[in-house]
Amino acid sequence: MLKKWLPFLVLLGGIAASGALLAYRPQPVLQTPLAEPPLVHTLRAEPQTLRLNVPSQGVVTPRSEIELVAEVSGKIVHAHPGWLNGGFFRQGEVLLTIDPRDYDLGVAEAEARIAEAQRQVQAELAQQEQARSDWRALGEGEPTPLALHLPQLAEARAKLKAATAERDKARLQRSRCELRAPFTGRVRDKQAGLGQYVQTGAVLARIYATDLAEVRLPLSAEQLGWLDLPLGRPGDGPAVTLSADLAGARRQWQGRIVRSEGALDGATGMLYAVAEVREPYAPRYAQPLLAGLFVQADIDGREQAGLFRLPTTAVNASQQTLVVDAGGRLHLRPLEILRTAPDGVWIKSGLAAGEQVVLDGVAVPIEGMLVRMER
């Protein structure tokens, strides 16, 4: 019997032992894995003294540009070698000469009338002296002005004065036959040439000066705070660098703000400052500063202390940045931004010297979250 039931007893003992082991096995302790704080890259905020240059743009214009107008009529008998569209000339040079022969004749006739009037004056003086002598010898009482030839002498002197004025007028007309350049410059648009007959008042050409070039630069009300402009007072303003693509390369010209216009533009609210470039055709420039050229301007700004400069990626759209405190905690910090540019953001207030500003490493920032700083 023992041999018959022994296997069943062993099997039952094994089952009981397994059940006991399962019932009294140690229970595992569940542990939540600890997440490692994110690693961030930071920048130490340091106050700086920065010069905030102001960008602007405008079109180059000559300081002086006029229409050259004929003051007398006649045929053009001489033209300056530079009397061409784009031609150059110097101040005082004769640009055009109108046939002066008729006006020379007018001067000669006026001088002849002067000679005749002078003769009449001398004749009246002689007759006046003779009349005084005759009255002393034969007359009685006080002589009348007519008897002493006083009106006749006054008339002769008036005619002499009129003849002199006519001669001066004839000489003035003769001088207007030569049209001289009022400044050193260039011809923009020639409208008359050699051999052409012109009337008084006809526009002969449009010319402009090349000694000075100007550019009107629009500035916003905010930008005015970054510049030392001569607002409402005479005097030179900040230096300005003008640049443009010309002749296959980037060219630069140096100038200075010389004045600002008298009022803000009513449509845009902008104030126009005028930059002046002296001798825009000088050899020191690789290319001249041509009239009508569109240029970019970089105006020297005022130096300002206590500013912080951050990369544009460190400031979000709400004008906030992330800073890490001494305990490694993250904080959102609102900023007062002075200026934003492609190469950085200038912060006026909102940061303290030595604070660690987060550049990257936090996808979803949470106030007070723990972070690790890269050493």
C-alpha positions in Angstrom: 0.0 0.0 0.0 2.9 2.3 0.8 4.4 1.7 -2.5 1.0 2.3 -4.1 0.3 5.7 -2.5 3.8 7.1 -2.1 3.9 8.9 -5.5 0.6 10.6 -4.8 1.9 11.7 -1.4 5.1 13.1 -2.8 3.1 15.0 -5.5 0.7 16.4 -2.9 3.7 17.5 -0.7 5.3 19.2 -3.7 2.1 21.1 -4.5 1.7 22.1 -0.8 5.3 23.3 -0.7 4.9 25.4 -3.9 1.7 27.0 -2.6 3.5 27.9 0.6 6.4 29.4 -1.3 4.0 31.5 -3.4 2.0 32.6 -0.4 5.0 33.7 1.7 7.2 35.1 -1.1 8.6 38.7 -0.5 6.6 41.5 -2.2 8.6 43.8 -4.6 8.9 47.5 -3.7 7.7 49.7 -6.6 9.9 52.8 -7.1 9.2 55.7 -9.5 12.3 56.5 -11.6 13.6 60.0 -10.9 13.7 62.3 -14.1 17.0 64.1 -14.5 16.7 67.9 -14.7 17.2 69.3 -18.3 20.6 70.6 -19.2 20.5 74.3 -20.3 23.1 76.6 -21.9 23.3 80.0 -20.2 24.8 83.4 -20.8 26.0 85.6 -17.9 24.3 89.0 -18.2 26.8 91.8 -18.0 25.9 95.5 -18.4 27.6 97.3 -21.3 28.0 100.8 -22.7 26.7 100.6 -26.3 26.4 103.0 -29.2 23.1 102.4 -30.9 23.5 103.3 -34.5 20.3 104.1 -36.4 19.5 102.7 -39.8 17.7 104.7 -42.5 17.5 105.2 -46.2 17.0 107.9 -48.8 17.7 109.2 -52.3 20.7 111.4 -53.1 19.9 114.9 -54.3 22.1 117.9 -55.2 22.1 120.7 -52.7 21.6 123.2 -55.5 19.7 122.5 -58.8 18.4 125.2 -61.1 17.0 125.9 -64.5 19.4 128.0 -66.7 17.2 130.6 -68.4 18.0 133.0 -71.2 17.7 136.6 -70.1 18.1 138.0 -73.7 17.1 136.9 -77.1 19.4 135.8 -79.9 21.4 133.1 -81.6 23.7 130.9 -79.5 27.2 131.4 -81.0 29.3 129.6 -78.4 28.9 126.6 -76.1 31.1 125.2 -73.3 32.8 121.9 -74.1 30.8 120.4 -71.2 27.5 121.6 -72.6 26.2 118.0 -72.8 23.9 115.9 -70.7 26.2 114.9 -67.8 28.9 117.4 -68.8 31.0 119.0 -66.1 31.8 122.7 -65.6 33.5 125.0 -63.1 32.1 128.0 -61.3 32.4 131.2 -63.4 33.0 129.5 -66.7 31.0 130.7 -69.7 28.5 128.0 -70.6 26.7 129.7 -73.5 27.2 132.9 -75.5 24.3 134.5 -77.3 25.2 136.7 -80.3 26.2 140.0 -78.7 26.3 142.3 -81.7 22.9 143.9 -81.3 23.7 144.6 -77.7 27.1 146.0 -78.5 25.2 148.4 -80.8 22.8 149.3 -78.0 25.8 150.2 -75.7 27.4 152.3 -78.4 24.1 154.2 -79.0 23.7 154.8 -75.3 27.2 156.2 -75.0 26.5 158.5 -77.9 23.4 159.8 -76.1 25.5 160.4 -73.0 28.0 162.4 -75.0 25.2 164.5 -76.5 23.6 165.1 -73.1 27.0 166.1 -71.6 27.4 168.7 -74.5 23.9 170.1 -73.7 24.8 170.4 -70.0 28.0 172.3 -70.9 26.1 174.5 -73.3 23.5 175.3 -70.7 26.2 176.1 -68.1 27.8 178.5 -70.6 24.5 180.2 -71.4 23.7 180.5 -67.7 27.0 182.3 -67.1 26.4 184.6 -70.0 22.8 185.3 -68.7 24.2 186.2 -65.3 26.8 188.6 -66.8 24.1 190.2 -69.1 21.7 190.7 -66.1 24.4 192.3 -64.0 25.1 194.8 -66.9 21.6 195.6 -68.1 19.0 194.1 -65.8 17.2 195.5 -62.9 15.9 193.7 -59.8 16.1 190.0 -59.3 16.4 187.8 -62.4 13.9 185.0 -63.0 15.0 181.4 -63.0 14.1 181.2 -66.7 16.3 184.3 -67.4 19.2 182.5 -65.7 18.6 179.2 -67.7 18.1 177.3 -64.5 15.2 175.1 -65.8 17.1 174.5 -69.1 20.2 173.4 -67.1 18.1 171.0 -64.9 16.5 169.5 -68.0 20.0 168.9 -69.6 21.3 167.3 -66.4 18.2 165.1 -66.2 18.7 164.0 -69.8 22.3 163.2 -69.0 21.2 161.1 -66.0 18.7 159.2 -68.2 21.3 158.6 -70.9 23.6 157.2 -68.3 20.9 154.9 -67.0 20.2 153.7 -70.5 23.9 153.0 -71.1 24.0 150.9 -67.8 21.0 149.0 -69.0 22.5 148.4 -72.4 25.7 147.1 -70.7 23.6 144.8 -68.4 21.9 143.4 -71.4 25.2 142.9 -73.1 26.6 141.0 -70.1 23.6 138.7 -70.2 24.7 137.4 -73.6 27.2 135.3 -71.6 25.7 132.7 -69.3 28.2 131.9 -66.6 28.1 128.9 -64.3 26.9 130.0 -60.8 28.6 127.0 -59.2 30.7 124.0 -60.1 28.5 121.2 -61.3 27.0 119.1 -64.1 24.4 119.4 -66.8 21.3 117.3 -66.1 19.1 118.1 -69.1 20.3 120.2 -72.0 17.5 121.8 -74.0 19.3 124.2 -76.4 22.5 124.0 -78.4 24.9 125.8 -80.6 23.3 127.8 -83.5 19.8 127.7 -82.0 17.8 131.0 -81.7 16.4 131.4 -78.2 13.9 133.9 -76.8 14.0 135.7 -73.5 12.8 133.4 -70.7 13.5 130.2 -72.6 14.9 127.3 -70.4 18.2 126.3 -71.8 19.2 123.5 -69.5 18.8 122.1 -65.9 22.1 122.1 -64.0 23.1 121.0 -60.5 26.0 121.6 -58.2 28.5 118.8 -57.4 30.2 120.3 -54.4 27.6 119.0 -52.0 25.1 116.2 -52.0 22.2 115.7 -49.6 20.0 112.8 -48.5 16.7 113.1 -46.6 16.6 110.4 -44.0 13.3 109.5 -42.3 13.5 108.9 -38.5 10.8 107.7 -36.2 10.0 109.4 -32.9 11.6 106.5 -31.0 14.8 106.7 -33.1 15.2 110.4 -32.2 16.0 109.3 -28.6 19.1 107.4 -29.9 20.6 110.4 -31.7 22.2 113.8 -30.9 20.3 115.7 -33.6 20.3 119.5 -34.0 16.6 119.8 -33.4 15.5 123.5 -33.6 19.1 124.8 -33.4 22.0 125.2 -35.9 25.0 123.0 -35.7 26.4 119.7 -37.0 24.8 116.4 -35.9 26.2 112.9 -35.9 28.3 111.3 -38.6 26.6 109.0 -41.1 27.9 106.4 -43.4 26.0 106.0 -46.7 26.3 102.8 -48.7 24.9 101.4 -52.0 25.6 98.8 -54.6 27.3 100.6 -57.5 29.5 99.4 -60.3 29.4 95.8 -59.1 30.5 96.4 -55.5 29.3 97.8 -52.2 30.4 101.4 -52.0 30.5 103.8 -49.0 30.5 107.6 -48.6 31.0 109.5 -45.4 28.8 112.4 -44.4 27.2 114.2 -41.5 23.7 115.2 -40.4 23.6 119.0 -40.8 19.9 119.8 -40.0 16.5 118.4 -39.4 13.4 119.6 -41.2 11.0 121.9 -39.4 8.1 119.5 -38.7 7.0 115.9 -38.5 5.5 114.5 -41.7 1.7 114.6 -41.1 1.1 111.3 -43.0 3.8 109.1 -41.5 4.8 110.8 -38.3 8.4 110.7 -39.3 11.0 113.5 -39.0 13.4 114.0 -41.9 17.0 114.6 -41.0 19.3 115.9 -43.8 22.7 114.3 -44.3 25.3 116.2 -46.3 28.3 114.7 -48.2 31.0 117.2 -49.2 32.8 116.7 -52.5 30.8 113.6 -53.6 32.9 113.4 -56.7 36.3 113.5 -54.9 39.0 111.1 -55.9 39.0 109.6 -52.4 35.9 107.7 -53.3 36.1 104.7 -55.6 32.8 105.8 -57.3 31.1 109.2 -57.1 27.9 109.6 -55.1 25.5 110.1 -58.0 22.4 112.2 -57.8 19.3 110.0 -57.8 21.1 107.0 -56.2 19.1 105.1 -53.5 21.4 104.6 -50.4 21.3 102.9 -47.0 22.4 105.1 -44.1 24.0 104.1 -40.8 23.8 107.1 -38.4 26.2 107.2 -35.4 24.0 106.9 -32.3 24.4 108.2 -28.7 26.4 106.0 -26.3 24.2 104.6 -23.5 25.4 102.8 -20.4 23.9 100.0 -18.4 22.4 98.1 -21.3 22.3 94.3 -21.8 22.7 92.7 -25.1 21.1 89.2 -25.7 20.8 87.0 -28.7 17.4 87.1 -30.4 16.8 83.5 -29.5 17.0 84.3 -25.8 13.9 86.5 -25.9 10.4 85.2 -26.7 7.5 87.0 -28.5 6.1 88.2 -25.1 9.4 90.1 -24.5 10.4 87.7 -21.7 13.6 85.7 -21.1 14.4 82.7 -18.8 16.9 83.1 -16.0 18.3 80.5 -13.6 18.7 81.4 -9.9 21.4 80.2 -7.5 19.4 77.2 -6.6 19.0 76.0 -10.2 15.4 77.1 -10.5 14.0 78.5 -13.7 12.1 81.9 -13.8 10.4 83.9 -16.5 11.6 87.4 -16.5 9.7 90.3 -18.3 12.1 92.7 -20.1 12.0 96.3 -21.3 13.5 96.2 -24.8 15.2 99.2 -26.2 15.9 97.9 -29.6 15.6 94.7 -31.6 17.9 94.0 -34.6 18.9 90.8 -36.5 22.1 90.5 -34.6 20.7 90.9 -31.1 18.3 92.5 -28.6 19.3 95.5 -26.5 17.7 95.3 -23.0 17.1 98.5 -21.1 15.8 97.0 -17.8 14.6 93.7 -16.4 18.0 92.0 -15.8 20.6 92.3 -13.1 24.4 92.0 -13.6 25.6 88.5 -13.2 22.3 86.7 -13.8 22.3 83.5 -15.9 20.2 83.8 -19.0 19.0 80.6 -20.6 19.9 80.4 -24.3 18.5 76.9 -25.1 17.7 73.5 -23.6 14.2 74.0 -22.3 11.4 73.0 -24.7 8.5 73.8 -22.3 9.6 76.2 -19.6 7.7 76.1 -16.2 8.1 78.6 -13.5 10.3 77.2 -10.7 11.4 74.0 -12.5 14.8 72.6 -11.7 17.5 72.7 -14.4 21.1 71.9 -14.7 23.5 74.5 -16.1 26.3 73.5 -18.4 29.7 74.0 -16.8 
